């Protein structure tokens, strides 16, 4: 693939994702679902502001090879991963609205999952002190994304198990 075609493909995908982020926000507001789905609406807005506005601005200001941009990118990545974790937690809350006993268990389990991810990320980096902060951020974000993927799968199974009709 030529360099021009590759660049066009990357830009096309990038702007398609930005358009989808905006479409989710507009769709939630347009249909009036933003009141019911505050967590999703808030996360979609933050995702667009960070991914579509702040990161390109930081890229243009600092440059792609600067340590400032790299730190900004990974800090915003952690912010988005934590936001995703909170969004999944709020969806668990909605899914367990009629099961108080199950929600009581999940209310304890979700913070424990976050602490486990934090501890696991710290333990994997315990032998490397050179770039501990930057590598910890990368490791924490990646592990948290994986935990969110697992929690999202569990949420899907929970919804199927209890045949929850909430859209």
Secondary structure, DSSP 8 states (H G I E B T S, - for coil): --HHHHHHHHHHHHHHHHHHHHHHHHHHHHTTTTTTTHHHHHHHHHHHIIIIIIHHHHHHHH-TT-HHHHHHHHHHHHHHHHHHHHHHHHHHHHHTTT-HHHHHHHHHHHHHHHHHHHHHHHHHTTT--TTHHHHHHHHHHHHHHHHHHHHHHHHHHHHHHHT----
